[in-house]
Amino acid sequence: MADDAFTGVEDELGITAACRLTGRSRAAHYRRLRPPPPRRPRKRQVQPSALTPGEGRGL
């Protein structure tokens, strides 16, 4: 709903005025224009000081 109101006044008033009227920050407006790319899977990271499987069970 706010998106429809924003696009209706953006062309006539400009981005700054449209943001003020709809209560949207300009940063949020520009983030919506360029959404972040999809995340790539990351490799599992092992802590250098982590215990080995044999060290972790011996008390």
Phi and psi in degrees as GROMACS dihedral restraints (atoms count N, CA, C in turn):
[ dihedral_restraints ]
;  ai    aj    ak    al  type     phi  dphi    fc
    3     4     5     6     1   -67.0    20    10
    4     5     6     7     1   -32.1    20    10
    6     7     8     9     1   -64.0    20    10
    7     8     9    10     1   -39.7    20    10
    9    10    11    12     1   -65.2    20    10
   10    11    12    13     1   -42.5    20    10
   12    13    14    15     1   -64.5    20    10
   13    14    15    16     1   -38.9    20    10
   15    16    17    18     1   -65.8    20    10
   16    17    18    19     1   -49.0    20    10
   18    19    20    21     1   -66.8    20    10
   19    20    21    22     1   -26.3    20    10
   21    22    23    24     1   -68.9    20    10
   22    23    24    25     1   -34.4    20    10
   24    25    26    27     1  -103.6    20    10
   25    26    27    28     1   -13.8    20    10
   27    28    29    30     1   -60.3    20    10
   28    29    30    31     1   -44.0    20    10
   30    31    32    33     1   -66.2    20    10
   31    32    33    34     1   -33.5    20    10
   33    34    35    36     1   -87.9    20    10
   34    35    36    37     1   -36.2    20    10
   36    37    38    39     1  -102.3    20    10
   37    38    39    40     1   -23.4    20    10
   39    40    41    42     1   101.5    20    10
   40    41    42    43     1   166.9    20    10
   42    43    44    45     1   -68.2    20    10
   43    44    45    46     1   -44.7    20    10
   45    46    47    48     1   -61.7    20    10
   46    47    48    49     1   -47.9    20    10
   48    49    50    51     1   -67.3    20    10
   49    50    51    52     1   -38.4    20    10
   51    52    53    54     1   -65.3    20    10
   52    53    54    55     1   -37.8    20    10
   54    55    56    57     1   -64.8    20    10
   55    56    57    58     1   -42.9    20    10
   57    58    59    60     1   -62.5    20    10
   58    59    60    61     1   -44.0    20    10
   60    61    62    63     1   -66.1    20    10
   61    62    63    64     1   -37.6    20    10
   63    64    65    66     1   -93.1    20    10
   64    65    66    67     1    -7.7    20    10
   66    67    68    69     1    79.2    20    10
   67    68    69    70     1    18.1    20    10
   69    70    71    72     1  -100.0    20    10
   70    71    72    73     1   138.4    20    10
   72    73    74    75     1   -75.1    20    10
   73    74    75    76     1   154.1    20    10
   75    76    77    78     1   -65.6    20    10
   76    77    78    79     1   -33.6    20    10
   78    79    80    81     1   -61.5    20    10
   79    80    81    82     1   -42.9    20    10
   81    82    83    84     1   -64.2    20    10
   82    83    84    85     1   -37.4    20    10
   84    85    86    87     1   -61.2    20    10
   85    86    87    88     1   -47.8    20    10
   87    88    89    90     1   -70.9    20    10
   88    89    90    91     1   -31.0    20    10
   90    91    92    93     1   -65.1    20    10
   91    92    93    94     1   -36.9    20    10
   93    94    95    96     1   -68.3    20    10
   94    95    96    97     1   -29.6    20    10
   96    97    98    99     1   -70.3    20    10
   97    98    99   100     1   -31.9    20    10
   99   100   101   102     1  -130.7    20    10
  100   101   102   103     1    82.0    20    10
  102   103   104   105     1   -65.5    20    10
  103   104   105   106     1   156.1    20    10
  105   106   107   108     1   -66.7    20    10
  106   107   108   109     1   151.2    20    10
  108   109   110   111     1   -68.8    20    10
  109   110   111   112     1   157.4    20    10
  111   112   113   114     1   -62.6    20    10
  112   113   114   115     1   144.9    20    10
  114   115   116   117     1   -75.7    20    10
  115   116   117   118     1   141.7    20    10
  117   118   119   120     1   -92.0    20    10
  118   119   120   121     1   150.1    20    10
  120   121   122   123     1   -65.0    20    10
  121   122   123   124     1   144.2    20    10
  123   124   125   126     1  -106.0    20    10
  124   125   126   127     1   153.7    20    10
  126   127   128   129     1   -73.3    20    10
  127   128   129   130     1   146.6    20    10
  129   130   131   132     1   -68.7    20    10
  130   131   132   133     1   129.5    20    10
  132   133   134   135     1  -101.3    20    10
  133   134   135   136     1   135.0    20    10
  135   136   137   138     1  -107.3    20    10
  136   137   138   139     1   133.4    20    10
  138   139   140   141     1   -69.1    20    10
  139   140   141   142     1   134.7    20    10
  141   142   143   144     1   -61.3    20    10
  142   143   144   145     1   -29.8    20    10
  144   145   146   147     1   -96.1    20    10
  145   146   147   148     1    10.6    20    10
  147   148   149   150     1   -68.1    20    10
  148   149   150   151     1   148.2    20    10
  150   151   152   153     1   -73.2    20    10
  151   152   153   154     1   145.7    20    10
  153   154   155   156     1   -76.0    20    10
  154   155   156   157     1   165.3    20    10
  156   157   158   159     1   -57.4    20    10
  157   158   159   160     1   -34.7    20    10
  159   160   161   162     1   -72.4    20    10
  160   161   162   163     1   -32.5    20    10
  162   163   164   165     1   -76.4    20    10
  163   164   165   166     1   -29.1    20    10
  165   166   167   168     1   -73.5    20    10
  166   167   168   169     1   -19.5    20    10
  168   169   170   171     1  -105.5    20    10
  169   170   171   172     1   -12.4    20    10
  171   172   173   174     1   -88.8    20    10
  172   173   174   175     1   101.9    20    10
